[in-house]
Structures are given as structure tokens and as C-alpha cells.
Amino acid sequence: MSRSQFPRARAPHTKSARDLSNRKALSQNFLRDAHTARAFVDAADVRPNDHVIEVGPGDGMVTRALLDRARRVTAYEKDRHFVERLHSRLGHHEHFRCHQADFRDVTPPQAPFSVVANAPFGITTDIVRWCLRARTLTSAALITQLEFARKHTGDYGRWSRLTVAHWPEFDFELGMRLDRREFRPVPQVDAAVLHLHRRTRPLLPPDAMVDYRDLVDLGFSGIGGALAASLCRVVPRRVAHQACAEAGIARDQVVGLVPPDRWISLFHALTR
């Protein structure tokens, strides 16, 4: 099966959040309690030799907990008011740096690093995509809206296109849940921690990833929702049905209900 048989689906146009400049517009909510911040950092499994990048540190509640754990903490904050406050309060820590910048424009470090973020809900998807593109990222712990975290970890019994596309390289895990009253200002919804862990051994070789993602794009672009029906648009029906059977995918199974591991089995069946 060649790349030309997995034509890429054009991504829908979405309005960028890049022009949203203030905290309210970006739906940024800070943790109220230092105990909760420490629990979050504990869940992120920050180690003494880690270089951690923090996104949107705000007033530094999470930053303080990170500075007690990590070898180096680099924070990126758009709001100059908070940057100046962090420099004043935490600038004496030699292993801390804070830059006024939009994290989405930052070039990832060349050495291994992790990301910890209680970031604005309005740019969560941008942050996740940045992390997944960063070749030296080892892990990320991101406070997101509860629905977002559940959607991207299969907790609803469905799997997102983003998760399936990156599953061979990353594990997506639903972490601790946070009541909305743990934040200020109080958001309209509860939150949860989304964990991304780069796999030590990818489930597919690097040179197969473009073809695999083309397959995922094809599957999620179909008419009627069934993965097998989407495959039949570009490969013979007999081949599509046989590959799905080998992967344990029913002919009428809705694409979002197909677990990521079965996508990988399907890819192997189609490319043997």
C-alpha cells in the first residue's frame, strides 16, 4: 500500500486564538491553593534532573512547586505584568528564567525537556499540538477542561483524530480531576490533567508515520462515519474488509469508536 492510496484530507479552517491578548479572552484561570499546585507537580512526575518548561505561569503558584523539584525551570508568559511580578518574587532562583513571549512561537530546546502547564483553556489545542511536534519533548502535564482531557484519552469510549494520529509515538493519559472551584476566577467547567508521554519505543518506525497519518486522515474524512466505508473509497472493498477483519474492526464500526491500537493493526494489514 503506497502513500498515494491514502490521500490527505484537508483540515477544516478554524479561526486562530493568537489575537486574543488578555486573560479573560484566553480563559486563563489560576489555581487558588498551593497544596493543589504541589499535587499537580507531583502528578507530573518532575525529577531533580529535569528541564521543565512552564506555559502561562501567571502569579507563580505552580512555578514555586516546580522550582522545588526541577533542575531548571523556563517559563513563558505573555502578560508583562506577571513577568515583572515573577522576576521580582522568584528571580533570585538561579535555575529559573521567565520570558515574555507567546509559547506557541517558542522554538523547542535541543535537549530533552518536559512541559507543565496550567495554561489558558482557549489555546489548549495549540499547546498540545506544539508539544506533539517538539522532537525533544519527553512528557507533558497539562491542566485542561475536563471534557477536553476525556475526549483525547478515550474516556468517553471515543477517540479523537489527534490522539489516534499520534498514538504510535505518544501515550495519552487522563490524570487528576480538578473542581472548578479550585481556580480563580472560577471557570464554568471542571478541569483535569492531560498527560502526554513519549514512548521509549514507538509503535511504528519513523519512516512509516507519514503513511500512517495519511490513513488516519482518510479514515476520519469518510461519509457515514464507518472506517471500513472510508477505506473502500481508495482500496478494493475486499481488501478493506479483510484488513478490518484482521484488525478486529467491524465493517460498520464508527471511526471514532476504533481504539488507537486497532488503527495500528489496520495499518500493518494494509501495508504488508
Summary of the structure (lengths in Angstrom):
residues: 272
radius of gyration: 20.4
end to end distance: 7.6
largest distance: 67.2
contacts: 846
relative contact order: 0.13
helix: 40%
strand: 19%
